[in-house]
Amino acid sequence: MTTQTDILLRDLSDDGVLRLTLNDVARRNALSEAMLSALGAAFDEAGHDPAVRVIVLAANGPAFCAGHDLKEMTAGRAAADGGRAYFTKVMGQCSGVMQGIVNCPKPVIAEVTGIATAAGCQLVASCDLAIAADSAKFSTPGVHIGLFCSTPMVALSRNTANKHAMEMLLTGDMTPAPRAAEIGLVNYAVAEEELQAATMEMARKIASKSTMTLATGKRAFYAQREMPLADAYDYASQVMVDNMLAHDAEEGIGAFIEKRAPQWQDR
């Protein structure tokens, strides 16, 4: 099933892989208010759709995502408050989309071609996994225009070591995809002609698992990393207990012992 809007395409395969494709090519897939609204709605809907098992976020055109729409942001300055209320609204909307990706119970894989800059880099970093074409490039270039990439910093600093994140944030330089893989911003950099096949192979592998198990694990992963060590172990232990009592854990363990393929019920 394929549906589309002007700026975001949606294609759900029979095996439960939902491809969301940024399609505002003329604006380099900028995170305009319209794009943020479309993405927020799409991730929320996918999170509640039992037919969706994994989400792939891709893009058309030479840029994966060029970040915020600076023309929209500049127009916001015309308000009596100089744009404070508008900027607050847009930053809140963008932060909500990024958190929506993290909080979505379905795994999200970024499939990156071209450039991903500023909030576009943040978008990649917010996804659970990312595979990039070896020609792709990443940057947080706000320092070039007097605007530190503070919100992209949140996602970036949770994916890379401090010094790698600070290098990107302080210099604004482009980071080639192979280097992005070295520092943990993406999982792999592959030849551009192999990118979609590599991404879909990973997506289908993950889609074959129990969605209950995936949702449990994703939620626990992001929750525990914000906790002190002892609290994290207490929390993770309780998650394991609850998980062990779930149907699919009983089925999966039984299938392993009996040397057969498990039959998931996603519960």
N, C-alpha and C positions, 0 to 999 in steps of 0.2 A: 504494500500500500504506500503510495506516494502522495503527499500533499505539499502545497507551498504557499508562501506569502511572497511579497516583493523582496523581502530582505532575509528571510530565513526559510530554508527548505527542510522538509521532513520526509524521511524514507524509512519505513519499518519493514525489515525483512521477515521471512517466515520463521527464522530461527531466533527472533527476538532482539536483533541488533537494530537500534534506532540510530540513523545517521541524521544529525542536525548540521546543516551546511549554511554558514554565513554567506549571504548573497547580495550584499550592498557593495558591489565591486567599485562603483564610481567613487564611493567615499572610503575605499580601502577597508571596508567592513568595520568602520569606526563604531564605537559603542555609543551611538546616539541614544536619545531617550527612547526612540522607537525600537532600536535594536535591543536595548536593555529590557524593555517591556516584553518583546517577543521571546528573548532568551529566558527571562524569569518565568513566563507562562509555560514555555516548553519544558523546562526542567521540572516544574511543579507537576505538570500533567504527566510527564513520563514517570515520575516517582510514584504516582498513584495508579499507573496502568500496568496490570499484571501481564500484559502481552510484551512489555518492554523488559528485557533482561540486562542489557548493556547499552550504554549511549556512547556514540562516537561523535565528537565535535570537529567538523572539518570546515573548509572555507573555499570559495571560488575566487579567482583573480590572483594578482601578484602579491597580495598582502593577506596573511591570515587575519590579522586585526591590528589596526594602527592606533588603538587606544581611544581615548575620549574624542568626541567631535569638537575640535577647538573652535570652529566657527559658531557652533551652538553655545559653547561656553563663553565666547567673546560677546555674543549677542546678549547674554544674561547680564552683562555689566550695565546695560542700559537702565536697569531698575533703579529705583530711588535709593536703595541700600547698597548700590554698587555691585550687586549680584550675590550678596551673602546668602539670602534665602534660596536662590536658584542653585548656587553651588552646593549648598547643604543638601538640597533635595536630590541633585544628581549623584553626589558622592554616596548618599544613603542608598539610592537605588542601585548603584553599581556594587556597593558592598553587599547588598542583599542578594544580588545575583551570584556573586562569588561564594557567599555562604550557602546559597541554595544548591550550588554544585557539591560542596562538601557535605551538606546535610541530606542530599538526595540519596535514597537507599540503593540506587542503582549505580554500579561503577561507571565512571566517565573517563573516556580516553580521548585526548586531543590528538588530532592528525594534522600536523603542521607543515604547511608549505609557505614560501615567501618570508615575510617579516612579521614578527610579533613584538610590538613595541609598547612601552608604557603599560596602560591597562590591558593591552593585548597580551603582553608578557604575563601580566597578572592572571589573565584568563587561562593561559596554558598552565601556570603554576598552581592554579586552583583545582585543576583536573586531577583525578587520582593517578592517572598514567598519561604519558605523552610519547608519541613517536614522531620524529621530524624527518623531513627530507634533508639530505646532507647539505643542500643548498640553502636551507632556512637560516634565519638569523634572528637574534633576540636582543632587546635592549630596554633599559629604563632611562630614556634620554631627557628627562625633565630638567636636569641641571643645565642643559644647553639653552633653555628658555626661561630660566629663573624659577622653575617650579619643581621642587624635589618630588620624586615619585613615592610619596609617603604611603599611599594605599597599595600600590603594587609591591612595596617593600614588605607588607604583611605576608603575602603569599610567597614572595621570593625568599624571604628569610626563613620560611618554614620548609623550604625545599633544598636549600644550599647551605653550606657552611658560612659563618659570619663574614669571613674575609672575601669569599667569592661574591656574596650578595653585596657587600660594601663596595667592592671594585666596580660592579655593574652600576650601582646607584650613584657613586661619586664621580665616575668618569663619563657615564652615558654612552660608552662605546658599544658597538655591535659585538655580540658573542656568536660565533659560528656554531652551527648545530653540533658538530663533533665535540667542541668544547662544552657546549650546554649539556651534552651527555656525560662528559667527564665530571662536571660539577653537580650533577643530579637534577638539573632543571628538566631534562627529558630522559626517558629510559634508553632510547636508541636513536641513532641517526642512520638512515638507510638511503640508498639511491632513490631519487625522486620517482622513477618509474616503478619501484617496488613498494612505495609507501602505502598505498591503499591496501595492497594484498597483505603486507605485514601487519597493518593495523587491524584488518578484518580477521586475520588469523588469530591474533590475540583476543579480539572481541568475541569470536565464536568459541574459543577455548574457555573463556570466562563464562559465557552464556550457557555453557553446558553444565554449570554447577547449580546447586540449589540456591534460589534467590533469597531464601530465608537465611542461609548461611552467609551469603555475600553481604546482605544488609546488616546482619549481626556483626560481622567482622569489620565492615567499613565504619559503622558507628562507633565500635569499641576502639578502633585504631585512632581515630581523631580525638576521642574523649580521653584516652589514657595518656597520650603524649603531653597533655597539659597538666598532668598530675605529678606530685612528688612520687618517687619510686615505690615506697611502701603502699601509698594509696592506689597507685596504678596496679600493683599486684593484687591488692584486695578487690579492686573493681574487676580486673580481668578474670580473677578466679570465680567471681560470681557469674560473670558472663559465660564462662566455660560450663558452670553447673547448669545454668538455664539452657544453654545450647545442647548439652548432653541429654536433657530431658525432652528435646524437640523431636518430632517424628523423623525429620530427614537425617539427623545424626544417628538415630537408631537404625534407620534403613541403610545409611551409608556404611556404618560399621558392620552391619550384618552382611551387606553385599561384599565387603572386603574379605570377611572371614569365609564367605561361601564362594568367593572367586566368581562373582557375577557383576553385571552392570547395575548400578543403583537406579531405582525408579523414584525420582524426586516428586514430592507433592508440594514443595515450596512452603512447608510449614514445620 
